[in-house]
Amino acid sequence: MPDAADVVVIGGGPAGSTLALRLAQLGRRVVLVEKALVEKATFPGRHACESLTGGVLPLLDAIGLRSRVVEPGLLSPLGATVSWAGQLTRPEAHGPGYLVDRAPFDSVLLDAARESGVRVLQPARMLDRTLDEAWSIRLDTGEVLRSKYLADAGGRSRALNGAKVQYGIRTLAMYACWSGVEQRDGDMLVEAGESEWYWGAPLPGGKFNAMVFVDAENAGPGLYRELLRKSRLLWPRLANAVCGPVRVCDATPFVDGTPVAPRSIKVGDAAVSLDPLSSQGVQAAMGTALHAAAVINTILDRPDDAQFAMNFYRKRLKESTDFHSRAASRFYREQLGVCGNDFWRKRAMVEDLPPATAGIPIDPHLRVRVSERAVFVTVGVLKGPYIEREQGVELGGKVSAYFGGAVVADLLRVLNGSPTAIEVVQYWSRKMPKAQALQTLHWAWAEGLIESVI
């Protein structure tokens, strides 16, 4: 297939641009197909602004773009005022937050991909595709692309088929851009209402984005202002402002049922959509793209490891959905304590029980062993540009490969003869600092990987 690209990426948002850029950095021939062609001031026309956590910075480091994003000020430091569970707070313990103007941010990512050798076709849409020895992808421009691999970064609408597995309550977001807003401060505003919750943040040019998250049956442009009037944080700023067009979009958390196959992969919102309360949609999109790049690189270069690479990707998506659904559930449970209606009750339904041994102190003289339910398995782990095989330990459907940089299987294999807890720490201290060895022991105990000898 001398005329075929290695990978065609459908979609030029953060997920698609990050994936294309990383693959180009790995030496791959990449074509990116983006349907929108507008000025940078509005590209890509999907979101005006979003809040991010400091977790976006390591992702920008991984693709070498931190300076191109941070130095021009595309990430604005963002405080937060939160009215939740009957309390008004400015939570600063969660680390730095940022507000990003998506138009220039997305443009930086796409421009970097183009500069790295990615062929960007814009505007262009995929009309259909077929797979034989390679993908044949027909565009509305009349061009037919040939590619070894196909990546879907087309957002919630998705370019590839696959069932959406809903793992949260169906939620719709109503939002609009307001002008003439009283700018009291630069804080993001988050507020729990009676049967809805609100998010608002300032936009460049003195405007303001206000969103209301509701059950599907309570969504509609006509209800937007009515619900905002009940907000004690947002409405005082919006009462005398001018509201732009009201839009409604799906904000239901879901994961794709077939996120990866031997010749295709889904990234970003095409693969997984987090609960909007996490404020980590952009980071999750970029994170899936970086993992997907290593998966694709492995499948193309090391086909014998393809199954391990695909299992790695499925596992990371599941870990992400589990983590974020439990985190969101904790916040919803807090509000349920002061407002016990169905809106909050059904969103707080995810169980968040700690492991049975968590919090139980370990007697230094307690004799321990590897759990009889633990199984040593071979798994895929990310190592540089590839997914490589590593020994892991599976317990209750969860696989652990590393903790604190150490290979868990190697640590557990040496627990012969029922040593005491203090003997375990002493042995592990030959390989790591004693404090880390003690922390690892407590983690293995809490996870149930180590149990007492009865």
C-alpha positions as CSV (number, residue, x, y, z in Angstrom):
1,M,0.0,0.0,0.0
2,P,2.6,2.6,-1.0
3,D,-0.1,5.3,-1.6
4,A,-1.8,4.7,1.8
5,A,-1.4,6.9,4.8
6,D,-0.7,5.1,8.1
7,V,-3.6,6.8,9.9
8,V,-6.6,8.9,8.9
9,V,-8.1,10.9,11.8
10,I,-11.6,12.1,11.5
11,G,-12.1,15.3,13.6
12,G,-9.9,18.3,14.4
13,G,-10.8,19.1,18.0
14,P,-8.5,18.5,21.0
15,A,-8.6,14.7,20.7
16,G,-8.1,14.5,16.9
17,S,-5.4,17.2,16.8
18,T,-3.5,15.7,19.7
19,L,-3.7,12.2,18.2
20,A,-2.5,13.4,14.8
21,L,0.3,15.4,16.3
22,R,1.6,12.6,18.5
23,L,1.4,10.1,15.7
24,A,3.4,12.5,13.4
25,Q,5.9,12.9,16.2
26,L,6.3,9.1,16.1
27,G,7.0,9.2,12.4
28,R,3.6,8.2,11.1
29,R,2.0,9.5,7.9
30,V,-1.2,11.1,9.1
31,V,-4.2,12.7,7.3
32,L,-6.7,14.7,9.5
33,V,-10.2,15.4,8.1
34,E,-12.0,18.3,9.8
35,K,-15.4,19.4,8.6
36,A,-15.2,23.1,9.8
37,L,-13.3,25.9,8.1
38,V,-13.7,29.1,10.0
39,E,-11.5,31.9,11.3
40,K,-9.4,31.2,14.3
41,A,-11.6,33.5,16.3
42,T,-14.3,31.0,16.2
43,F,-12.7,27.6,15.4
44,P,-14.1,25.0,15.7
45,G,-17.5,26.5,16.6
46,R,-18.3,23.8,19.1
47,H,-17.6,25.4,22.5
48,A,-17.0,28.9,23.5
49,C,-14.9,28.2,26.7
50,E,-14.3,25.5,29.2
51,S,-12.8,25.1,32.6
52,L,-9.7,22.9,33.0
53,T,-7.8,21.6,35.9
54,G,-4.0,21.7,36.2
55,G,-4.0,18.1,34.8
56,V,-3.9,19.6,31.3
57,L,-0.3,20.8,31.8
58,P,1.4,17.4,31.7
59,L,-0.6,16.5,28.6
60,L,0.6,19.7,26.9
61,D,4.2,18.7,28.0
62,A,3.8,15.3,26.4
63,I,3.2,16.9,23.0
64,G,5.6,19.8,23.5
65,L,3.0,22.5,23.5
66,R,2.9,24.0,27.0
67,S,4.8,27.1,26.0
68,R,2.6,27.7,23.0
69,V,-0.5,27.6,25.2
70,V,0.7,29.1,28.5
71,E,2.9,31.9,27.4
72,P,0.3,33.6,25.1
73,G,-2.1,33.4,28.0
74,L,-4.6,31.0,26.4
75,L,-5.1,29.4,29.8
76,S,-6.5,32.1,32.2
77,P,-6.2,31.4,35.9
78,L,-9.6,30.6,37.2
79,G,-11.0,30.9,40.6
80,A,-14.3,29.3,41.6
81,T,-17.3,30.3,43.7
82,V,-19.4,27.2,44.6
83,S,-22.8,27.0,46.2
84,W,-23.3,23.3,47.0
85,A,-24.9,21.3,49.7
86,G,-26.0,24.4,51.5
87,Q,-22.5,26.0,51.7
88,L,-20.9,28.8,49.7
89,T,-17.2,28.2,49.2
90,R,-14.2,29.2,47.1
91,P,-12.4,25.8,46.9
92,E,-8.7,26.4,46.4
93,A,-7.6,23.1,47.8
94,H,-8.2,21.3,44.4
95,G,-5.2,22.9,42.7
96,P,-4.9,25.4,40.0
97,G,-7.9,25.9,37.6
98,Y,-8.0,27.5,34.2
99,L,-10.5,28.9,31.8
100,V,-9.6,28.2,28.2
101,D,-11.0,30.0,25.1
102,R,-11.5,27.0,22.9
103,A,-11.2,28.8,19.6
104,P,-7.4,29.8,19.8
105,F,-6.7,26.7,22.0
106,D,-8.0,24.3,19.4
107,S,-6.3,26.2,16.6
108,V,-2.9,25.9,18.3
109,L,-3.3,22.1,18.5
110,L,-4.4,21.8,14.9
111,D,-1.6,24.2,13.7
112,A,1.0,22.2,15.6
113,A,-0.2,18.9,13.9
114,R,0.0,20.6,10.5
115,E,3.5,21.9,11.3
116,S,4.6,18.4,12.3
117,G,3.7,17.0,8.9
118,V,0.0,16.1,9.3
119,R,-1.9,16.6,6.1
120,V,-5.0,18.6,7.2
121,L,-8.1,18.5,4.9
122,Q,-10.4,21.3,5.9
123,P,-13.3,21.7,5.3
124,A,-14.0,18.0,4.4
125,R,-16.4,15.3,5.5
126,M,-16.2,11.6,5.4
127,L,-19.1,10.3,3.3
128,D,-18.4,6.6,3.7
129,R,-15.6,4.1,4.2
130,T,-14.9,0.5,3.3
131,L,-12.2,-1.8,4.6
132,D,-10.4,-4.5,2.6
133,E,-6.6,-4.6,2.7
134,A,-6.8,-0.9,3.8
135,W,-9.4,1.7,4.5
136,S,-10.9,3.5,1.5
137,I,-12.4,6.7,2.8
138,R,-14.5,8.8,0.5
139,L,-14.8,12.5,1.2
140,D,-17.3,15.1,0.1
141,T,-14.5,16.9,-1.7
142,G,-14.3,13.9,-4.2
143,E,-11.0,12.6,-2.8
144,V,-10.7,9.0,-1.7
145,L,-8.1,8.4,1.0
146,R,-6.3,5.1,1.6
147,S,-5.2,4.3,5.1
148,K,-3.9,1.4,7.2
149,Y,-5.8,2.6,10.2
150,L,-8.8,4.8,11.0
151,A,-9.3,7.0,14.1
152,D,-12.6,8.5,15.0
153,A,-12.3,11.8,16.8
154,G,-15.7,13.1,15.6
155,G,-17.2,13.8,19.0
156,R,-20.5,12.5,20.4
157,S,-21.9,12.2,16.8
158,R,-19.0,9.8,16.0
159,A,-17.9,8.7,12.5
160,L,-17.8,5.0,13.3
161,N,-20.6,2.8,14.4
162,G,-20.9,1.4,17.9
163,A,-23.3,1.2,20.8
164,K,-23.2,4.0,23.4
165,V,-23.1,2.4,26.9
166,Q,-24.7,4.9,29.2
167,Y,-23.1,4.9,32.7
168,G,-24.8,8.0,34.2
169,I,-28.2,9.6,34.2
170,R,-29.4,11.1,31.0
171,T,-28.7,14.8,31.3
172,L,-29.1,17.7,28.9
173,A,-27.3,21.1,29.0
174,M,-29.0,24.4,28.1
175,Y,-26.6,27.2,27.4
176,A,-26.2,30.6,25.9
177,C,-23.7,33.5,25.6
178,W,-24.7,36.6,27.4
179,S,-23.5,40.2,26.7
180,G,-23.6,43.3,28.9
181,V,-22.9,41.1,32.0
182,E,-21.9,42.7,35.3
183,Q,-18.3,41.4,35.7
184,R,-17.8,41.3,39.5
185,D,-14.8,38.9,39.4
186,G,-13.3,36.3,37.1
187,D,-14.6,33.3,39.0
188,M,-16.3,30.3,37.5
189,L,-19.6,29.8,39.2
190,V,-21.1,26.4,40.2
191,E,-24.4,26.1,41.9
192,A,-26.8,23.4,42.9
193,G,-30.4,24.2,42.3
194,E,-33.5,22.3,43.3
195,S,-33.7,19.9,40.4
196,E,-30.8,21.3,38.3
197,W,-27.3,22.6,38.6
198,Y,-25.6,25.6,37.1
199,W,-22.3,26.5,35.6
200,G,-21.1,29.9,34.5
201,A,-17.9,31.5,33.5
202,P,-16.7,34.8,31.9
203,L,-15.8,34.8,28.2
204,P,-13.3,37.0,26.3
205,G,-14.7,40.3,25.3
206,G,-16.8,40.9,28.4
207,K,-19.3,38.1,27.7
208,F,-20.5,35.3,29.9
209,N,-21.4,31.6,29.3
210,A,-24.2,30.3,31.4
211,M,-25.3,26.6,31.4
212,V,-28.1,24.8,33.2
213,F,-27.9,20.9,33.5
214,V,-31.3,19.2,33.8
215,D,-33.1,16.0,33.3
216,A,-34.0,15.4,29.6
217,E,-37.7,16.0,30.2
218,N,-37.0,19.4,31.7
219,A,-34.9,20.7,28.8
220,G,-36.0,23.3,26.3
221,P,-35.0,26.8,25.2
222,G,-38.2,28.2,26.8
223,L,-37.2,26.9,30.2
224,Y,-33.7,28.2,30.2
225,R,-34.4,31.8,31.5
226,E,-37.0,30.5,33.9
227,L,-34.5,28.2,35.6
228,L,-31.7,30.8,35.6
229,R,-34.0,33.2,37.5
230,K,-33.8,30.7,40.4
231,S,-30.0,30.8,40.5
232,R,-28.6,32.9,43.4
233,L,-25.1,33.1,41.9
234,L,-25.8,33.6,38.1
235,W,-29.0,35.5,37.9
236,P,-27.8,38.7,39.7
237,R,-25.2,39.0,37.0
238,L,-27.5,38.2,34.1
239,A,-30.7,40.0,35.1
240,N,-29.9,43.1,33.1
241,A,-27.8,41.4,30.4
242,V,-28.7,40.4,26.8
243,C,-29.1,36.6,26.2
244,G,-27.9,35.1,22.9
245,P,-29.4,32.1,21.2
246,V,-30.2,29.3,23.6
247,R,-28.8,25.9,22.6
248,V,-29.5,22.4,24.0
249,C,-27.0,19.6,23.9
250,D,-26.6,16.1,25.3
251,A,-24.4,15.9,28.4
252,T,-25.1,12.3,29.4
253,P,-22.0,10.3,30.4
254,F,-21.3,7.3,28.2
255,V,-18.6,5.0,27.0
256,D,-18.5,3.4,23.6
257,G,-19.1,-0.3,23.5
258,T,-16.4,-1.0,20.9
259,P,-13.8,1.8,21.4
260,V,-11.0,-0.1,19.7
261,A,-10.6,-2.7,17.0
262,P,-7.6,-4.1,15.1
263,R,-8.0,-1.5,12.4
264,S,-9.9,1.4,14.1
265,I,-10.1,3.3,17.3
266,K,-12.3,6.0,18.9
267,V,-10.9,8.9,20.9
268,G,-12.2,11.8,22.9
269,D,-16.0,12.2,23.1
270,A,-16.3,9.5,20.4
271,A,-15.0,7.0,22.9
272,V,-16.0,8.3,26.3
273,S,-18.0,11.3,27.7
274,L,-17.5,12.2,31.3
275,D,-20.0,13.6,33.7
276,P,-19.9,17.4,33.1
277,L,-19.4,18.0,36.8
278,S,-15.8,16.7,36.4
279,S,-14.8,19.7,34.2
280,Q,-12.2,17.4,32.6
281,G,-13.7,16.9,29.1
282,V,-10.7,18.5,27.3
283,Q,-8.1,16.7,29.4
284,A,-9.9,13.3,29.0
285,A,-10.0,13.9,25.2
286,M,-6.3,14.6,25.0
287,G,-5.5,11.8,27.4
288,T,-7.4,9.2,25.3
289,A,-5.5,10.5,22.2
290,L,-2.1,10.1,23.7
291,H,-3.0,6.5,24.8
292,A,-4.5,5.8,21.4
293,A,-1.3,7.0,19.6
294,A,0.7,4.3,21.5
295,V,-2.0,1.7,20.8
296,I,-2.0,2.5,17.0
297,N,1.8,2.5,17.0
298,T,1.9,-0.9,18.6
299,I,-0.7,-2.4,16.3
300,L,1.1,-1.2,13.2
301,D,4.7,-2.1,14.3
302,R,4.1,-5.0,16.7
303,P,1.0,-6.9,15.6
304,D,1.7,-9.8,18.0
305,D,1.1,-7.3,20.8
306,A,-2.1,-5.9,19.3
307,Q,-4.5,-7.7,21.7
308,F,-2.5,-6.4,24.7
309,A,-2.6,-2.9,23.3
310,M,-6.4,-3.0,22.7
311,N,-7.0,-4.4,26.2
312,F,-4.9,-1.7,27.6
313,Y,-7.0,1.0,25.9
314,R,-10.3,-0.6,27.1
315,K,-9.0,-0.9,30.6
316,R,-7.9,2.8,30.7
317,L,-11.3,3.9,29.5
318,K,-13.0,1.8,32.1
319,E,-10.8,3.2,34.9
320,S,-11.6,6.7,33.7
321,T,-15.3,6.2,33.8
322,D,-15.2,4.4,37.1
323,F,-13.1,7.2,38.7
324,H,-15.1,10.1,37.4
325,S,-18.5,8.5,38.0
326,R,-17.6,7.9,41.6
327,A,-16.2,11.3,42.1
328,A,-19.3,13.0,40.6
329,S,-21.5,10.7,42.7
330,R,-19.8,11.9,45.9
331,F,-20.7,15.5,45.0
332,Y,-24.3,14.6,44.1
333,R,-24.6,12.7,47.5
334,E,-23.5,15.8,49.3
335,Q,-26.4,17.8,47.7
336,L,-28.8,14.9,48.2
337,G,-28.2,15.4,52.0
338,V,-29.9,18.9,51.8
339,C,-32.2,18.3,48.8
340,G,-33.6,14.8,48.7
341,N,-35.5,14.7,45.5
342,D,-35.2,12.3,42.5
343,F,-32.9,14.5,40.5
344,W,-30.1,14.2,43.1
345,R,-31.0,10.7,44.3
346,K,-30.5,9.0,40.9
347,R,-27.2,10.9,40.3
348,A,-25.9,9.8,43.7
349,M,-26.7,6.1,43.1
350,V,-23.1,5.0,42.3
351,E,-21.7,3.1,45.2
352,D,-18.4,4.4,46.6
353,L,-17.5,1.8,49.2
354,P,-13.9,1.6,50.3
355,P,-12.1,-1.7,50.2
356,A,-12.9,-3.9,53.2
357,T,-9.4,-3.6,54.7
358,A,-9.1,0.2,54.1
359,G,-8.4,2.1,57.2
360,I,-7.6,-1.0,59.3
361,P,-4.1,-0.6,60.8
362,I,-1.6,-3.3,60.0
363,D,0.0,-4.9,63.0
364,P,3.8,-5.0,62.3
365,H,3.9,-8.5,63.6
366,L,0.9,-9.7,61.5
367,R,1.9,-12.6,59.2
368,V,0.7,-11.9,55.6
369,R,0.6,-13.6,52.3
370,V,-0.6,-12.8,48.7
371,S,-4.4,-13.1,48.5
372,E,-5.5,-16.6,47.5
373,R,-7.9,-14.8,45.0
374,A,-5.1,-12.9,43.3
375,V,-4.0,-14.1,39.9
376,F,-0.7,-13.2,38.1
377,V,-1.5,-12.2,34.5
378,T,0.3,-10.6,31.5
379,V,-1.1,-7.1,30.6
380,G,-0.3,-4.2,28.4
381,V,1.3,-1.1,29.8
382,L,2.4,2.2,28.3
383,K,6.1,2.4,27.8
384,G,7.2,5.3,25.6
385,P,5.8,5.0,22.1
386,Y,4.4,1.5,22.6
387,I,2.2,-0.7,24.7
388,E,4.4,-3.4,26.1
389,R,3.8,-6.6,28.0
390,E,4.2,-6.6,31.7
391,Q,3.3,-8.8,34.6
392,G,0.3,-7.7,36.6
393,V,-1.9,-9.0,39.4
394,E,-5.7,-9.4,38.9
395,L,-8.1,-9.4,41.8
396,G,-11.9,-9.0,41.5
397,G,-11.6,-7.9,37.9
398,K,-9.1,-5.2,38.6
399,V,-5.5,-5.5,37.3
400,S,-2.6,-3.7,39.1
401,A,0.7,-3.5,37.3
402,Y,2.6,-0.6,39.0
403,F,2.5,1.2,42.2
404,G,4.9,4.1,42.9
405,G,6.9,3.0,39.9
406,A,7.4,-0.5,41.2
407,V,6.2,-3.6,39.4
408,V,3.5,-5.0,41.7
409,A,3.9,-8.6,40.5
410,D,7.7,-8.5,41.3
411,L,6.9,-7.2,44.8
412,L,4.3,-9.8,45.6
413,R,6.2,-12.8,44.2
414,V,8.8,-12.6,47.0
415,L,6.2,-13.0,49.8
416,N,7.1,-16.6,50.5
417,G,6.9,-18.3,53.9
418,S,4.2,-15.9,55.4
419,P,6.5,-13.0,56.5
420,T,5.4,-10.5,59.0
421,A,4.3,-7.1,57.8
422,I,7.5,-5.5,59.2
423,E,9.6,-8.1,57.4
424,V,7.9,-7.2,54.1
425,V,8.7,-3.5,54.6
426,Q,12.3,-4.4,55.4
427,Y,12.7,-6.5,52.3
428,W,11.0,-4.0,50.0
429,S,13.2,-1.3,51.5
430,R,16.2,-2.9,49.6
431,K,14.5,-1.8,46.4
432,M,12.9,1.6,47.5
433,P,12.9,4.1,50.3
434,K,11.5,2.7,53.5
435,A,8.6,5.3,53.5
436,Q,7.6,4.2,50.0
437,A,7.8,0.5,51.1
438,L,5.5,1.2,54.0
439,Q,3.1,3.1,51.7
440,T,3.1,0.3,49.2
441,L,2.3,-2.3,51.9
442,H,-0.7,-0.2,53.1
443,W,-1.9,0.1,49.5
444,A,-1.6,-3.6,48.8
445,W,-3.4,-4.3,52.1
446,A,-6.2,-1.9,51.3
447,E,-6.6,-3.3,47.8
448,G,-6.9,-6.8,49.2
449,L,-3.8,-8.1,47.4
450,I,-2.2,-9.0,50.7
451,E,-4.2,-10.8,53.4
452,S,-3.5,-12.1,56.9
453,V,-2.5,-15.7,57.5
454,I,-5.2,-17.2,59.7
